[in-house]
Amino acid sequence: MQKQDRPRAKSGRNFLTVFVELESAGGIVLMAAAVLALIVANSPLSGIYVRLLDVPVQVRIGALDLHKPLILWINDGLMAIFFFLVGMELKREMAEGHLASLRSAALPAIAALGGILAPAGIYFLFNRGDAAAVRGWAIPTATDIAFALGVLSLLGSRVPPALKAFLLSVAIFDDLAAIVLIALLYTTELSGVALAIAGALTVILFVLNRLGIRKATPYLLIGIPLWVAVLKSGLHATLSGVVLAMFIPLRAPANTPSILRKLEHSLHPWVAFGVLPIFAFTNAGVSIGGLSLADMVHPVPLGIILGLFLGKQFGILALSWFAVRLRLAALPGAVTWRQLHAVAVLCGIGFTMSLFVASLAFEETTDLQGLERLGILLGTLVSGALGYFALSRALGRGNPPA
């Protein structure tokens, strides 16, 4: 039994290494896409940029008619691929990764809860008198894995692997919470027929999984009409990606990679270097020409900035301390409280998921559009910069222990 466990552990470490390296590189591309969006949105090309996002795109097959502007095809369509990848990561981590045991999952799970409650509370305090603005309370609760690991990668091998795993685990729990919040908070009027179709397709996925079908094609073919059904049901279309991921087989015969691992491995570069940069470019373009000091201190951006920067680090650190103090969890090996605090600051990098939640929260509130993106960008920038310097000082100049 011990001989069989060793290769699995080694494989797990290699997978984490590849994952972190890929996410780190993707985070750098993500930063570049966001910067490019800001430049274009504040240049003579801004008119072309806005018109590009509003280009109508229509797909019609018989009675089925999907007619949306380009930005919604990106947010509802391309991002479903991102959520499919997130769903597979969640399934793998909870089955055999860092979240597979209660002991290893306890601290990041409790920390993530603090990193959700505190930012949401800060945002609510600033916006409690505005019913429209309060809808955005979930915006500062997110952590962007790619962006945060991109900043972490700047410190190279000085970062202990256990600290990387903690950041990754907290961000995964944040993603799980975001999926639940999207389903609960941003559901429009439901269509019974579309929900029934989505339910039937989900049953088919379940049957394929139980029959032991180990080819990706049948699952992906069911995934396309599932996306359409969820889109028409009133639930957000990206949730279809998570549902599909839950039925992709993780187990495989000995010495062969599973479908889930192969799909995750092949999809990662497309998401990291395609889907997410496109999403960032189309959603991060904020025109700062007309912004005033009043806009900077408006409750919406102020609540987001303070929620991401102060709320994240306070919530994560506070609940982590209580969890360790009460012996509900333990600090990861070779990780100090100072390093944990620095990573908690980095968790204030909300970017991708924050922008996505904001697009849902203020979809019909034009008066607040732009202000939320301003808060996300500034909160992410402050958290990333100060988190980097805090972690650099916490790590010192030595190499981390093996």
ABEGO torsion letter per residue (X at the ends): XAAAAAAAAAAAAAAAAAAAAAAAAAAAAAAAAAAAAAAAAABAAAAAAAAAAABBBBBBBEABBBBBBAAAAAAAAAAAAAAAAAAAAAAAAAAABAAABAAAAAAAAAAAAAAAAAAAAAAAAAAAABAAAAAAAAAAABBBAAAAAAAAAAAEAABBAAAAAAAAAAAAAAAAAAAAAAAAAABBBBBAAAAAAAAAAAAAAAAAAAAGBABAAAAAAAAAAAAAAAAAAGBBAAAAAAAAAAABBABBBBGBBBAAAAAAAAAAAAAAAAAAAAAAAAAABBBAAABBAAAAABAAAAAAAAAAAAAAAAAAAAAAAAAAAAGABBBBBGBBAAAAAAAAAAAABAGAAAAAAAAAAAAABAAABGAAAAAAAAAAAAAAAAAAAAAAAAAEABBBBX
